Amino acid sequence: MKYITLLLVYLLVSQTLLAQDKRSDSRSLYEQAEAAHHAGNYKLALEYLNKCLKETPGFADAYYTRASAREQLKDLAGANTDYNIYLELKPDQPEALLSRATVRYQLGLYEQSKTDFLKLLTLPAGETQTVFYNRSAARAGSNQIMTAQGSITPLILNYLGLVETKLGNYKQAIVWLDSAIQLQEKNADYFVNRGIAKESINDSTAMQDYMKAVTLRPDHAVALHNIAVLKRKKGETVSMEDDLEKAIASDSSMLYPYLERAYQRMEGGYYKGALEDYNSALKIEDKDPEIWLNRGHVKEKLNDLKGAYTDYTKAIELDEKFDKAWLNRGNVLSKQGRIEDAIEDYSVAITHNPDYAAAFYNRAIARQRAKQFGEACLDLRKAESLGLAVSEKMQKEICK
């Protein structure tokens, strides 16, 4: 009996020591993870945190730090999951709630993000040692706006404005942004974001907001870009040395000024300049089929048919249902004398868009060249029935 009692005592002590060892190991791993995180080595921090949580699955702070590391590594879905776990273990923590809200916004989870931001407005402000970032409605980048002990209320109000803009609730977005501006009237981003919401409901004072943003920050790329776009929409002449030039000089990593200037240059017949801008745009964003399509169009204007064909093909690879890309590539093939290939591309365009009048019209011309007169006439009739104006001369030539 005495032996059994001693054995039980030994087992209990061993288990206690083992648990203490595990906690000690977990704490050591967590401290190493924190050091790596502070040094900016997020991958190493993630490795330590994974080991730490494997040892101690209920270590709340490790989830918070891992969420932050994952956020830095652009694993937003993983960060959201870890913030969820942390907030389950430690509810109503303002910094974690704000971090989760901004991650959810970036993930497009706008309703969930809105819920977090609204809850934040009900929590005590407190102090923070975390740096958060202000976000613009028109770009992926961000500007640092907050350090230790800073008020987060204007930031929350700005984000609520952005969320409502994304949800299409533009009037409510303006209300939130009005409040943000009242608290922080020298923040150029807030004026830009309100201007974007106003533009969405055709509020003419949007231009005033963009102009105000430029007075606060003369190099504000988004404001300068939006001013240029509004001027074009109003029919005002925008000099290439004007707002777009300033926007690009201010932030050469921003996509939209290049696209807007490329459009204006193309409209003005300055195709080489437009090509330069599309080249710059594709260095920033090469997964948008529209940009490849537009650059292909410019190359076609410059009689670079091989280059145009390559760009249209890239647009199709990115979006195989992109009917305009199939049509334009068909046009290039036709110019190169590859009539059967052109007919095939026009046919694919029609498959994806059965009411594509231009595709029927161009296929009619290609079929005429291929001496497929009956099919050419049917295509021409179809194009006309879809609303495309067909000259009497063309009808006589094709439908003999």
C-alpha positions in Angstrom: 0.0 0.0 0.0 2.8 2.3 0.9 4.5 1.5 -2.4 1.3 2.4 -4.3 1.0 5.7 -2.5 4.6 6.6 -3.2 4.0 5.7 -6.9 0.9 8.0 -7.1 2.8 10.8 -5.5 5.7 10.3 -8.0 3.3 10.3 -10.9 1.6 13.5 -9.8 4.9 15.3 -9.2 6.1 14.1 -12.6 3.0 15.4 -14.4 3.3 18.7 -12.6 6.9 19.1 -13.5 6.1 18.1 -17.1 3.4 20.7 -17.3 5.7 23.3 -15.8 8.4 22.3 -18.4 5.9 22.7 -21.2 4.9 26.2 -19.9 8.5 27.1 -19.6 9.2 25.9 -23.2 6.2 27.7 -24.5 7.2 31.0 -22.8 10.7 30.6 -24.2 9.4 30.0 -27.7 7.0 33.0 -27.4 9.8 35.3 -26.2 11.9 34.2 -29.2 8.9 34.8 -31.5 8.4 38.3 -30.0 12.1 39.1 -30.6 11.9 37.9 -34.2 8.7 39.9 -34.7 10.2 43.1 -33.4 13.2 42.6 -35.7 10.9 42.3 -38.7 11.7 38.6 -39.3 8.0 37.5 -39.5 8.7 34.1 -41.0 10.9 33.1 -38.1 8.4 34.5 -35.6 5.7 32.4 -37.3 7.8 29.2 -36.9 8.4 29.9 -33.1 4.7 30.7 -32.6 3.5 27.5 -34.4 5.8 25.5 -32.1 4.6 27.5 -29.0 0.9 26.9 -29.8 1.5 23.2 -30.5 2.9 23.0 -27.0 0.3 25.2 -25.4 -2.9 25.6 -27.5 -4.5 28.0 -25.0 -1.7 30.6 -25.1 -3.8 33.6 -26.0 -1.1 36.2 -26.6 0.6 33.8 -29.0 -2.5 33.9 -31.2 -2.4 37.7 -31.2 1.3 37.9 -32.2 0.8 35.1 -34.8 -2.1 37.1 -36.3 0.1 40.1 -36.5 3.0 38.1 -38.1 0.5 36.6 -40.6 -0.8 40.0 -41.5 2.7 41.2 -42.2 3.2 38.1 -44.4 0.0 39.0 -46.3 -1.8 35.9 -45.0 -4.9 37.9 -44.2 -7.2 34.9 -43.9 -4.9 33.3 -41.4 -4.6 36.5 -39.5 -8.4 36.8 -39.3 -8.6 33.3 -37.9 -6.0 34.0 -35.2 -7.6 37.3 -34.2 -10.9 35.4 -33.9 -9.4 32.9 -31.5 -7.6 35.6 -29.5 -10.9 37.6 -29.1 -12.7 34.5 -28.1 -10.1 34.0 -25.3 -9.9 37.8 -24.5 -13.0 39.6 -25.6 -13.2 43.4 -26.1 -9.5 44.1 -26.5 -9.5 47.3 -28.6 -6.2 46.8 -30.4 -7.1 43.2 -31.5 -10.6 44.3 -32.5 -9.2 47.1 -34.6 -6.7 44.8 -36.2 -9.3 42.3 -37.0 -11.6 45.0 -38.4 -9.0 46.3 -40.8 -8.1 42.8 -41.9 -11.7 42.0 -42.5 -12.0 45.2 -44.6 -9.0 44.1 -46.7 -10.6 40.7 -47.2 -13.8 42.3 -48.4 -15.8 41.1 -45.4 -17.4 44.5 -45.1 -20.4 43.6 -43.0 -18.2 41.8 -40.4 -15.7 44.7 -40.6 -18.5 47.2 -39.9 -19.6 45.2 -36.9 -16.1 45.4 -35.4 -15.7 49.1 -36.1 -19.1 49.9 -34.6 -18.2 47.9 -31.5 -15.0 49.8 -31.2 -16.9 53.1 -30.8 -18.6 51.7 -27.7 -15.3 50.6 -26.0 -13.2 52.8 -23.7 -10.5 54.6 -25.7 -7.6 53.6 -23.5 -4.0 53.8 -24.7 -2.2 51.8 -27.4 1.4 51.0 -28.2 0.5 49.8 -31.6 0.9 51.7 -34.9 -2.2 51.5 -37.1 -2.6 52.8 -40.6 -5.0 55.0 -42.5 -6.4 53.7 -45.7 -7.6 55.3 -48.9 -10.7 54.2 -50.8 -8.9 54.3 -54.1 -5.6 52.5 -53.5 -4.1 49.5 -51.7 -1.4 51.5 -49.9 -1.7 53.2 -46.5 -0.2 56.1 -44.6 0.9 55.8 -41.0 -1.3 58.0 -38.8 -1.2 56.6 -35.3 1.4 56.1 -32.6 1.3 55.2 -28.9 -1.6 56.8 -26.9 -3.1 58.3 -30.1 -6.9 58.6 -30.5 -8.3 56.0 -32.8 -11.8 57.5 -33.1 -11.1 59.4 -36.4 -9.5 56.3 -37.9 -12.6 54.2 -37.0 -14.9 56.9 -38.4 -12.9 57.0 -41.6 -13.0 53.2 -42.0 -16.8 53.2 -41.4 -17.0 55.7 -44.3 -14.9 53.4 -46.4 -17.0 50.3 -45.5 -20.3 52.1 -46.3 -18.8 53.2 -49.6 -17.9 49.6 -50.4 -21.5 48.6 -49.5 -22.9 51.3 -51.7 -24.4 53.3 -48.8 -22.8 56.5 -50.0 -24.9 59.0 -48.0 -24.1 57.1 -44.8 -20.5 57.0 -45.8 -20.4 60.8 -46.1 -22.0 61.1 -42.6 -19.2 59.0 -41.1 -16.5 60.9 -43.0 -18.0 64.2 -42.0 -17.5 63.1 -38.4 -13.9 62.0 -39.0 -13.1 65.4 -40.6 -14.6 67.3 -37.7 -12.2 65.5 -35.4 -9.2 65.6 -37.7 -9.7 68.4 -40.2 -6.2 68.4 -41.6 -6.2 64.8 -42.8 -6.1 64.8 -46.6 -7.1 61.2 -46.9 -10.5 61.8 -45.2 -11.3 64.5 -47.7 -10.4 62.2 -50.6 -12.5 59.4 -49.3 -15.4 61.7 -48.8 -14.9 63.0 -52.3 -15.1 59.5 -53.7 -18.4 58.8 -51.8 -19.8 62.1 -53.1 -18.8 61.3 -56.7 -20.8 58.1 -56.4 -24.0 60.1 -55.9 -23.0 62.8 -58.4 -22.4 65.4 -55.7 -20.7 68.3 -57.4 -18.8 69.2 -54.2 -16.5 66.1 -54.7 -14.1 68.4 -56.6 -13.9 70.7 -53.5 -12.9 67.8 -51.3 -10.1 66.8 -53.7 -8.9 70.3 -54.0 -8.9 70.6 -50.2 -6.9 67.5 -49.9 -4.3 68.9 -52.3 -4.1 72.1 -50.2 -3.3 69.9 -47.2 -1.0 67.7 -49.1 0.1 69.1 -52.5 1.6 65.7 -53.5 -1.5 63.6 -52.7 -1.5 61.2 -55.6 -5.1 60.0 -55.3 -6.5 63.6 -55.1 -4.4 64.7 -58.1 -5.6 61.7 -60.1 -9.2 62.2 -59.2 -9.1 65.9 -60.1 -7.7 65.1 -63.5 -10.4 62.5 -64.1 -13.2 64.9 -63.0 -11.8 67.5 -65.3 -11.9 65.1 -68.3 -15.5 64.1 -67.5 -16.4 67.8 -67.5 -14.7 68.3 -70.8 -11.9 70.4 -69.4 -8.5 70.1 -71.0 -6.0 68.4 -68.8 -2.4 69.2 -69.6 0.1 66.3 -69.4 2.2 68.5 -67.2 -0.8 69.1 -64.9 -2.6 67.0 -62.3 -1.7 63.5 -63.7 1.9 64.5 -64.1 2.0 65.6 -60.5 0.2 62.5 -59.3 2.8 60.2 -61.0 5.7 62.3 -59.7 4.2 62.1 -56.2 3.7 58.3 -56.3 5.1 56.3 -59.2 3.8 53.1 -57.7 0.1 54.1 -58.1 -1.7 52.5 -61.0 -4.6 54.8 -61.9 -2.7 57.9 -63.0 -0.8 55.9 -65.6 -4.1 54.4 -66.9 -5.8 57.8 -67.0 -2.9 59.5 -68.8 -2.6 56.6 -71.2 -6.3 57.0 -72.0 -5.9 60.7 -72.6 -2.8 60.2 -74.7 -4.5 57.5 -76.8 -7.5 59.8 -77.4 -5.1 62.5 -78.5 -3.3 60.2 -80.9 -0.1 60.2 -78.9 0.3 56.4 -79.1 4.0 56.2 -78.1 3.3 58.1 -74.9 0.2 55.9 -74.2 2.4 52.8 -74.8 4.9 54.1 -72.2 2.1 54.6 -69.6 0.7 51.1 -70.2 4.2 49.6 -69.9 4.5 51.4 -66.5 1.0 50.2 -65.5 1.8 46.6 -66.3 4.9 46.7 -64.0 2.5 47.6 -61.2 -0.4 45.3 -62.1 0.0 42.5 -64.7 -3.1 40.5 -63.8 -5.7 42.9 -65.3 -6.8 41.8 -68.8 -8.1 45.3 -69.6 -4.7 46.7 -69.4 -3.3 44.1 -71.7 -6.2 44.7 -74.1 -5.6 48.5 -74.1 -1.8 48.1 -74.6 -2.6 45.7 -77.5 -4.8 48.3 -79.0 -2.1 50.9 -78.8 0.4 48.5 -80.4 -2.1 47.9 -83.2 -2.3 51.6 -83.8 1.5 51.7 -84.0 1.3 48.8 -86.5 3.1 46.4 -84.2 0.8 43.5 -85.0 2.9 40.9 -83.5 3.1 42.8 -80.2 -0.7 43.4 -80.3 -1.4 39.7 -80.9 0.8 38.8 -77.9 -1.1 41.3 -75.6 -4.5 40.2 -76.8 -3.5 36.6 -76.1 -2.3 37.5 -72.6 -5.7 39.2 -72.0 -7.5 36.0 -73.1 -5.2 33.8 -70.9 -6.3 36.0 -67.9 -10.0 35.9 -68.9 -10.9 33.3 -71.5 -14.4 34.8 -71.7 -13.1 38.3 -72.6 -15.0 38.8 -75.9 -13.3 42.1 -76.8 -9.9 40.4 -76.6 -11.1 37.6 -78.9 -12.5 40.3 -81.3 -9.3 42.4 -81.3 -7.1 39.4 -81.8 -9.3 38.3 -84.7 -8.8 41.7 -86.2 -5.0 41.4 -86.0 -5.2 37.9 -87.5 -7.3 39.3 -90.4 -4.7 42.1 -91.0 -2.0 39.4 -91.1 -4.0 37.5 -93.7 -4.8 34.6 -91.4 -8.4 34.6 -92.3 -9.5 31.2 -91.0 -7.8 31.9 -87.7 -9.6 35.3 -87.6 -13.0 33.6 -88.2 -12.3 31.2 -85.4 -11.5 34.1 -82.9 -14.7 36.0 -84.0 -16.7 32.8 -83.5 -15.3 32.4 -79.9 -16.2 36.0 -79.2 -19.7 35.3 -80.4 -19.9 32.2 -78.2 -19.1 34.3 -75.1 -21.4 37.1 -76.3 -24.2 36.0 -78.6 -25.3 39.6 -79.1 -21.9 40.9 -80.2 -22.8 42.9 -83.3 -19.2 43.9 -84.1 -18.1 40.2 -84.0 -20.8 39.2 -86.5 -19.9 42.1 -88.8 -16.2 41.4 -88.7 -16.8 37.7 -89.2 -19.0 38.6 -92.2 -16.1 40.5 -93.8 -13.6 37.6 -93.0 -16.0 35.0 -94.5 -16.4 37.1 -97.6 -12.6 37.1 -98.0 -12.7 33.3 -97.5 -15.3 33.1 -100.2 -17.9 31.8 -97.7 -20.5 34.1 -99.2 -23.7 32.5 -97.8 -22.3 32.5 -94.2 -21.0 36.0 -94.7 -24.4 37.3 -95.6 -26.1 35.6 -92.6 -23.5 37.2 -90.3 -24.1 40.7 -91.9 -27.9 40.3 -91.4 -27.3 39.3 -87.8 -25.1 42.3 -87.1 -27.7 44.6 -88.6 -30.5 43.0 -86.5 -28.4 43.6 -83.4 -28.4 47.4 -84.2 -25.2 47.8 -86.1 -25.6 50.2 -89.1 -24.7 48.4 -92.3 -24.2 50.5 -95.5 -26.1 49.7 -98.6 -22.8 49.3 -100.4 -21.7 46.6 -97.9 -25.0 44.7 -98.2 -24.6 44.6 -102.0 -21.0 43.5 -101.8 -21.6 40.6 -99.4 -25.2 39.6 -100.0 -25.2 39.3 -103.8 
